[in-house]
Amino acid sequence: MRKFLVVFSLIAVAALGVAQETVTIRLAGYSGDTPLMQDVLSRFVNGVIPGVQVVWEPITEDYLAFVLRTLSAGTAPDIIYVDLYWAKTVVETGLIQPLDEFMAASPVISREDLIPVLADAFTFDGKLYAISKDFNSLVIFYNKDMFDAMGVPYPDAGDTWATFLDKIARVSNPPEWYGASINPDAARFLPFAFAAGMPFLKDDGTAPFDLPAAKIAADWYTSFNRAGIAATSADIGVGWPGAAFIAEKAAVCIEGGWLIPPIRNENPTLNFGATFLPTVWQGGPRGNYLFTVGYGMPVNPPSGRPDLVFKVIEVLTSPEVQEYILESGHAIPSRKALLDSPFFQQLDPFALATKTVFEATGLPGTVPFTFGDVGGGNYMGVVNEALTLIMQGEATVDEAMDEAATKLNEKLGL
Amino acid sequence: MVLVKRRSSVPADLAVVYYRGRAYQVEARWLARRRKVRKTIVYLTLFALAGVMLSPLLYAFISSFRNDPLSWPPTLTSPKLWPPNWVAAWHLGRQGGGNGWTGGWAPGRRVDLVVVFSLTPDAPEPPLPRVRILPPPYESGAPNPAPDTRAEVILLEERVVEGTKELMYQVTLRHQGTIRYPLLPLAVIGPRGSRFVRATLAPDTVSTRISGVYLTWKNIVPGAVRYIFDHYIRAWTTYKGQGGRNLFPKWILNSFVVAVLRVVITVVFTTMAGYALARLRFPGRTLLFFFIIYTMMVPGQVTYISNYLVVRDGVFGLSRLFGLKTFLNTFWALFLPGLVSTTATFMMKQFMESIPREIEEAARIDGANTFQIYTRVILPLSLPAIAAVSILTFQGSWNEFFWPMVVLTEAEKYTLPVGLNFFLHYYTSVTGSVWNMILAGTIISVLPVLLIYVVFQRYFVEGFHLSGIKQ
């Protein structure tokens, strides 16, 4: 028994000793980021920052559910991803901390280094809760070969809704390929509706979908599919419009920078280009969504060393790491200075598309992809339903959009 | 069939059958044949049933070799299961890497590949097919062989077969660098308007695109083993942890260690508890037994949250003895809740009650104390029950998914089912669903349990029998 106790205490002491040498910091992110993040961590963090060992924890479940569960159980990792889409929900729990103080003390990073719209997006009540790790916005991807084959000029920044529709109609060549793959998806439709002048909510706080601007946008957005020059990804037999584009079954799709790695993986010789979303009329407004994910820190990080945790965040958002991530083609980093990166001077279609996405974010009319107190599920759910009904010809634009407004008002309790 | 009225003596070639209380004489041959037919029907039915039960596994197995497991309509064939392709893969592997089994792309090597396209006879002379060396998949971490590889295409032969013009091209690839590459992914883009006929090695994808017929090979120098088991090898090696170690074997090891430890712990505790409850007299015994039975009636979901909190706090601070703030993300979290299985205790108790008391009394007369009786008499006699409990515990631990998923957060510590779940999400977000690799991983994960089933199937049946005992 005594022998057992001696061995036992020896083990305990040894374990404590090891634990005090280096601080283990847990970083949990989307499981799809795994190869990139492991690469970045082993290159720039582990063994580089003294006394810190960052452990990567890939999350396969719904990330928001994971964050809320672990935050409330007090078992959240030291660094979490904060998606702008649900950032407000998490900030309101009061369980993640503002980073302003750390940032003020940091010689490496300040608010001025960040792209303003990204910094503003994560600011709640004047405090910054997350540092954007990368961002994305929507662009038009087009297949150059198909436009060449049909003798149609490529979509470009000067396109309006009318000229864009015309180009899609002319490039469409079913059953070989469709002009575009468009889904009844609010996350694609809403930027156009906002550009057409639809507010997020009416002044009295009710749903805006019955306004003429919303109906005009819905009519235009669904006209592609109703005219048979575009098809949903399901009709083409793939999982999402991007896959239809990669498989060369659609000449155009509306996606963000996340389409670039799959193209590189699955169809690296695809002859494609990217341009901004069309304007409502010549020189008129243009909408877009800004998608971004940031690094945040819980109020009491389990490592007990918030200073070191912030240091890791600092390194992960540093110019060197961001440049590295940019060149890997996996995401578009959040520092202003990177627009001058030599990466963007390249002429290969991947770099050009990345640059277009980068520039699209800075255009006027780009709004953060977030739904405040209304809830993205509620807001987008009714729009998705309405768009589906219109595309399938089961309701007119007027009926479907009025119905969507009524449903959202019901959900808002109005 | 001849039914014969009963006679006083039955000749050798006749047999008697009874039907509705009356005896009939029938030809023995006919009777034997009827038995055979009946047997055959029974066996065929059983085979068919087994086939139906096994078909998902079988289909998963075949699909794990297919390049496009989601293609519609589903097929049961795959180029990877077609022997001529094995031979071609062996030859190409030997040309490229000097090894017919594992292939590779070695300096100074040359690979020749024949590709045949067809065109309508009146089509004008098409340009030569284009050849592109593709980058290896990002997650493989393999270097891109494109800078060191030179490709050349020549037209070997042109002939008219059954009204179409067949063009046979030879693609020659030369390694001009100094590094050995593990993979050589290749795309050959046939002329516009042409159709693909055949190639030395069947391409992994064939798609007709606007720019021409697009053929790709994930690896043109695979070698036979790499070709056939490509998805298995990738499932095994692709996902690396920190430090570059393969995680898949680590998960198998984790699952195995956890399962074996749990079996040992369960057997030790449940045999002792079962013996005490079955044979020892002590106050509160019945109450204790009812308490154990009662805990069996609480559904596991009810205790998840409290278990999670107890594990989080390191079982009331006990974890600090080991220098851990919490048991979360450690194997302790897998053992501690459910350290003693109530079902297994119950099974043990029921089994031990069936052991004749006289044996125990004889041991007592010979001077054995209670512990000796337990170790020398009861345990050896309980081997069938122990085997059954072990197998059921092993199987339960091997397949357990929800609890490990909640408590294990680091990929290095995953057990196999959690690892497979990670696999699914990882591939879905990186490259779209790679179902063939996920299926390959699943097949690998099924193998150990399958093996145990085959070896110990007798005890499995016994286990189910025991768990069904009612007093």
Boltz contact constraints between the chains, C-beta under 6 A:
constraints:
  - contact:
      token1: [A, 12]
      token2: [B, 321]
      max_distance: 6.0
  - contact:
      token1: [A, 12]
      token2: [B, 323]
      max_distance: 6.0
  - contact:
      token1: [A, 15]
      token2: [B, 323]
      max_distance: 6.0
  - contact:
      token1: [A, 16]
      token2: [B, 323]
      max_distance: 6.0
  - contact:
      token1: [A, 19]
      token2: [B, 323]
      max_distance: 6.0
  - contact:
      token1: [A, 31]
      token2: [B, 422]
      max_distance: 6.0
  - contact:
      token1: [A, 31]
      token2: [B, 425]
      max_distance: 6.0
  - contact:
      token1: [A, 31]
      token2: [B, 426]
      max_distance: 6.0
  - contact:
      token1: [A, 32]
      token2: [B, 429]
      max_distance: 6.0
  - contact:
      token1: [A, 32]
      token2: [B, 430]
      max_distance: 6.0
  - contact:
      token1: [A, 34]
      token2: [B, 426]
      max_distance: 6.0
  - contact:
      token1: [A, 35]
      token2: [B, 139]
      max_distance: 6.0
  - contact:
      token1: [A, 55]
      token2: [B, 410]
      max_distance: 6.0
  - contact:
      token1: [A, 57]
      token2: [B, 409]
      max_distance: 6.0
  - contact:
      token1: [A, 57]
      token2: [B, 410]
      max_distance: 6.0
  - contact:
      token1: [A, 58]
      token2: [B, 411]
      max_distance: 6.0
  - contact:
      token1: [A, 60]
      token2: [B, 421]
      max_distance: 6.0
  - contact:
      token1: [A, 60]
      token2: [B, 422]
      max_distance: 6.0
  - contact:
      token1: [A, 60]
      token2: [B, 425]
      max_distance: 6.0
  - contact:
      token1: [A, 75]
      token2: [B, 312]
      max_distance: 6.0
  - contact:
      token1: [A, 75]
      token2: [B, 328]
      max_distance: 6.0
  - contact:
      token1: [A, 145]
      token2: [B, 210]
      max_distance: 6.0
  - contact:
      token1: [A, 145]
      token2: [B, 211]
      max_distance: 6.0
  - contact:
      token1: [A, 146]
      token2: [B, 210]
      max_distance: 6.0
  - contact:
      token1: [A, 149]
      token2: [B, 210]
      max_distance: 6.0
  - contact:
      token1: [A, 248]
      token2: [B, 209]
      max_distance: 6.0
  - contact:
      token1: [A, 265]
      token2: [B, 431]
      max_distance: 6.0
  - contact:
      token1: [A, 268]
      token2: [B, 134]
      max_distance: 6.0
  - contact:
      token1: [A, 269]
      token2: [B, 132]
      max_distance: 6.0
